[in-house]
Amino acid sequence: MTNENDRVLEPFDLVIFGGTGDLTMRKLLPAMYFRHREAQLPEQGRVICIARTDLTTEGFVERISDKVPGFIDEREFDQESWRSFCSRIEYVSLDINDQSRYGALADLLNADPDRVRVFYLSTAPSLFVRICEGVAAAGLITRQSRVALEKPLGRDAASAIDINDRLAEYFTEQQIYRIDHYLGKETVQNLMALRFGNSLFEPLWRRELISDVQITIAEDLGVEGRAGFYDQTGALRDMVQNHILQLLVILAMEPPVSIDSDAIRDEKIKVLRSLKPITGNDVDRNTVRGQYKSGVTDGERVPGYLESDDVPDDSHTETFVAIKAEIDSWRWKGVPFFLRTGKRLQEKRTEIVINFKTVPHSIFDMPGQPNRLMIRLQPEESIKLAIFAKGRGDDMRLQAVNLDLDFNKIFKKRQMIAYERLLLDMIRGNQTLFNHRDEVTAAWAWIDPIIAGWEKNESTPQQYPAGSWGPAASSALIARAGYSWFEEDN
Ligand code: BG6
């Protein structure tokens, strides 16, 4: 995590497999457009999109010019910059299973073999190995090459290990960039700044003073056009194995010795390995899975998950998960980490709430509430600290008031989208914000017994109405431990 942002990059070829896909349109091309507009891309920097569809580069540029601007805030879109950005785009139609088709890509890349080359695999994980074989057989992997992989990597620890082993036949660990886009969010990087750039919090960050931690990634949207993928995946694999666990490890890790990628990854891996396994009867006790039924969001009635196209009527795929997690370490022993994520919840909100212990002996007539640190990551970025103060009046009644930091008001600069940062780091060769293979395996190792428990007890997901905060069982899970979800709308 360096301050290299303003530096122009080395010449590069960014090769996107899945070039006509949703992620390319919504995130990757807008991200590169912003970097282009901000004059950070060198003249010799190309974005080569690969897909099966038979199109010329001109046809592809026409297609993206119709679609991509819709995913860029209109205030940030400038036709002139877009046009000049499009001159960086090349399109190659390629069936990855047909080795004879790699020639056109080879011709493009070999015109300047010394450039940084990033193969970005924005495809189903089942195609990762095939693509690596293809580019290797076409002689396209140079010393300056990198490969970037979207999450989730595999379906469980065994398949992740297998994919990683196979990739290692073609790329070294230093060339492999495993993406979790949450790590590219400025708000998530700010968590590290908060913890390790301030001396204030470190003495508080421990079991003696913290009562519980809550991490929520709530989405108001449903599965949208991705039901086919989602039904094979579910919320545990889609959100918990990666995004939620990444937030948890950044919150819980020991201070790294430096900002160097190995130093940070080492600390993160230790937390993942100290997560207490949830097995046997604890799966039922400490986890809840839910599935949304129809309900009302934003004043509109929306259909339930089972009514989505491509979802079988009897699907048991979870669209909501709540978990009580524990970390077996000196710092955290006994502090519950309550995690939850779901689709079609009341609102989009990513938030971390740290509840401190209440005073040991209260001399005031005060609500039994704790001091609370609330770190809001989405939709807006803010940090609030609830403290108690005497209200105005002739009594000594205390009330909670917030110290309130709103980052949108403090920082006027546009907040970068996660992929801007990640794409730049891949081109620069900085792996800090990417996962090491051991992290991915350790995360799966904690997730696998939960999935096994769900499969074994054959329970079905609890239904919850769209527009709610999830199934009642989620409130019951946290209440059993003596806590409640923080849902205050502030
Ligand atoms: C993706 C998941 O990784 O993250 C999606 O596959 C989810 O299901 C998305 O909607 C949420 O990302 P963000 O940045 O909107 O919080």
Residues whose N, C-alpha, C, O or C-beta is under 5 A from the ligand:
A	BS01	BG6	D238
